[in-house]
Structure formats: C-alpha cells, structure tokens
Amino acid sequence: MVPGMRESLLKLKWIKAGLAALYDDGPDGLRVEKLCDRMGVTKGSFYHHFTNLADYKIQLLEYWERESTSEIIRRASGEATPQEQLLAMRHLTSTIPRSSEKAIRSWALHDPIAGRYQKKMDRERLKALEQIYGQIYETAEAESLAKLVCCLFVGAEQIMIPITKKELKELYEFMIDRGRGRKQS
C-alpha cells in the first residue's frame, strides 16, 4: 500500500461513519464517544486523525461538499451539450445517498457551520444549473428552470410521501426535456 494511503482510507472511513451516524442519530450522533463506538475503536484513534470534533465536522462537511456538489458539477461539465450535461447531473445526483442529503440539511438547520456549507452547496448547484440552462434559454427562464430542478432535488428528499427512484427519474427527465427548447430571439 502506498504510504499515506492507509491514513486517507481510515480518515474516509471516519467520515463515512459520521454520515451514517448523522442519518441514524441526527447531530447527536456526531459525538466522539458515539463515533468511536460505531467504529469499534478508542478515542485515541479519533484524535490521531482529527484535531478535535470541530475539525472532524469541518472535514466531514468538506467531503460532503466535494462529493455531492463540486465533483458532480465538474464531471457533468465535461459533457458536450447542455442536454448531455443535464443528463449527467441527473445520473450523478441519483448516486448521492438520499439519507445523507436529508441528514446534512437537517443538521444545517441547527448548526451555523453546517448551515454555511449547505448554503454554499446550494449556491454552487444553482449556479451550475443556471449556466447549463443559460445555454438554451434567456436568463430569466434559465434561472427559473434551475430553481425548479434544485427544488425538485431538495423536495424529493424531504417529502414524507415516498417518491420512487423511477418517479424521480421521470420528473428529472421532464425537466431535461424542458431544456431541449431554444433561446427566444
């Protein structure tokens, strides 16, 4: 194994355990003792990887931002057409664990740092969609469509009546099909 790789893999394991804890137990699950119990290790292991709990939470949020937002936008932007970019975003966002997105948003309601990260991610997502739709529509319509897609993504996570993956895919495809129009002259 490459030097440092084991450290990175262990740190990632801690981060993923935190996401699971956040979903299972809410923000209360992000306590050192609970995380150590979940991982089956001592506090020394935690403090080997993280300076303190605040450092851990920031690294968890940075990981979440990178994986659920920045990386998706980067990968989708590599597609040739706006329609292909929208399809890529739909596909890539469908790989985000729905429980984690919901848990992060719930946490962000009560934690100022988590709230700042969530606002930043929402702005990045909205900006990326506005840029894609802006290649097809005038600014006002592109902004509206971007907001609708963001609301669909967030709403599908929050609604208490289950929306199946198939139904969600159909709703996204409807929005993508809406994006097959052209700018008005």
C-alpha positions in Angstrom: 0.0 0.0 0.0 1.3 3.5 -0.9 2.4 5.5 2.2 -0.3 7.7 3.4 -3.0 5.8 1.6 -3.9 3.8 4.7 -4.3 7.1 6.6 -6.5 8.5 3.9 -8.6 5.4 3.8 -9.0 5.4 7.6 -10.0 9.0 7.6 -12.5 8.4 4.8 -13.9 5.5 6.9 -14.4 8.0 9.8 -16.1 10.5 7.5 -18.5 7.9 6.1 -19.2 6.7 9.7 -20.1 10.3 10.5 -22.6 10.5 7.6 -24.2 7.3 8.7 -24.3 8.5 12.4 -25.8 11.8 11.3 -28.6 9.9 9.4 -29.2 7.3 12.2 -29.0 9.6 15.2 -29.0 13.2 13.9 -26.4 15.7 15.0 -26.2 14.0 18.4 -24.6 11.1 16.6 -21.6 13.3 15.8 -20.0 12.9 19.3 -16.6 11.4 19.7 -17.8 8.7 22.0 -20.6 7.6 19.7 -18.4 7.7 16.6 -15.8 5.5 18.4 -18.5 3.1 19.5 -19.8 2.9 15.9 -16.3 2.3 14.6 -15.3 -0.1 17.4 -12.1 1.9 18.2 -10.8 4.1 21.0 -10.8 7.9 21.2 -7.1 7.8 20.5 -7.8 6.6 17.0 -10.2 9.6 16.5 -7.7 12.1 17.8 -5.0 10.5 15.6 -6.9 11.6 12.5 -8.6 14.8 13.7 -7.5 17.6 15.9 -10.9 17.8 17.7 -14.6 17.4 17.0 -14.9 20.7 15.2 -12.0 19.7 12.9 -13.8 16.4 12.2 -17.1 18.1 11.4 -15.5 20.6 9.0 -13.7 17.7 7.2 -17.0 15.8 7.0 -18.7 18.9 5.5 -15.8 19.4 3.1 -16.0 15.8 2.0 -19.8 16.1 1.5 -19.4 19.3 -0.5 -16.8 17.8 -2.7 -18.6 14.5 -3.3 -22.2 15.8 -3.6 -21.6 19.0 -5.4 -18.2 20.0 -6.8 -17.3 16.7 -8.2 -20.7 16.2 -9.8 -20.6 19.7 -11.4 -17.0 19.0 -12.6 -17.9 15.7 -14.2 -21.2 16.9 -15.8 -19.4 20.0 -17.3 -17.3 17.7 -19.3 -20.2 16.7 -21.5 -20.5 18.2 -24.9 -24.1 19.7 -25.0 -26.3 21.3 -22.3 -28.7 18.4 -22.6 -25.9 15.9 -22.0 -24.7 17.9 -19.0 -28.2 17.8 -17.6 -28.5 14.1 -18.1 -25.1 13.6 -16.4 -26.1 15.7 -13.5 -29.3 13.7 -13.1 -27.4 10.5 -13.2 -24.7 11.6 -10.8 -27.1 13.1 -8.3 -29.0 9.9 -8.3 -25.9 8.3 -6.8 -26.0 10.6 -3.7 -27.3 8.6 -0.7 -30.7 10.2 -0.2 -30.5 9.7 3.5 -27.2 11.6 3.8 -28.5 14.6 1.9 -31.5 14.8 4.1 -29.4 14.4 7.3 -27.0 17.1 6.2 -29.9 19.5 5.5 -31.4 18.7 8.9 -28.1 19.3 10.6 -27.7 22.6 8.7 -30.9 24.0 10.3 -29.3 23.9 13.8 -25.6 24.2 13.2 -24.2 27.5 11.8 -21.1 25.9 10.3 -23.2 23.2 8.6 -25.6 25.9 7.5 -22.9 27.9 5.8 -21.7 24.8 3.9 -25.2 23.9 2.9 -25.9 27.4 1.6 -22.6 27.3 -0.3 -23.5 23.9 -1.9 -27.0 25.2 -2.8 -25.5 28.3 -4.5 -23.0 26.1 -6.4 -25.6 23.7 -7.6 -28.0 26.6 -8.6 -25.2 28.4 -10.4 -24.2 25.3 -12.4 -27.7 24.6 -13.5 -28.3 28.3 -14.4 -25.1 28.1 -16.6 -26.4 24.9 -18.3 -29.9 26.2 -18.9 -28.5 29.6 -19.9 -27.0 27.9 -23.0 -30.6 27.1 -24.0 -32.8 29.8 -22.6 -32.8 33.5 -21.8 -31.5 34.4 -18.4 -34.9 34.7 -16.5 -36.1 31.3 -17.8 -32.8 29.6 -17.2 -32.8 30.9 -13.6 -36.4 29.7 -13.1 -35.6 26.2 -14.5 -32.5 25.9 -12.4 -34.5 26.8 -9.3 -37.2 24.3 -10.2 -34.6 21.5 -10.6 -33.0 22.4 -7.2 -36.4 22.4 -5.6 -37.2 19.1 -7.1 -33.9 17.6 -5.7 -34.4 19.0 -2.2 -38.2 18.4 -2.1 -37.8 14.8 -3.2 -35.5 14.3 -0.2 -37.8 16.0 2.3 -41.3 14.9 1.2 -42.7 12.3 3.6 -44.7 10.5 0.8 -42.1 8.3 -0.8 -41.1 9.1 -4.4 -39.6 6.0 -6.1 -36.3 6.3 -8.0 -38.3 5.6 -11.2 -40.7 8.5 -10.5 -37.8 10.8 -9.6 -36.0 9.9 -12.8 -39.2 10.6 -14.8 -39.5 14.0 -13.1 -35.9 14.9 -13.9 -36.4 13.7 -17.5 -39.4 16.0 -17.7 -37.2 18.9 -16.6 -34.4 17.9 -19.0 -36.9 17.6 -21.9 -38.0 21.1 -21.0 -34.3 22.0 -21.6 -34.5 20.8 -25.2 -36.0 24.2 -26.3 -34.1 27.1 -27.7 -33.4 30.7 -26.7 -36.0 33.1 -27.8 -34.7 35.8 -30.2 
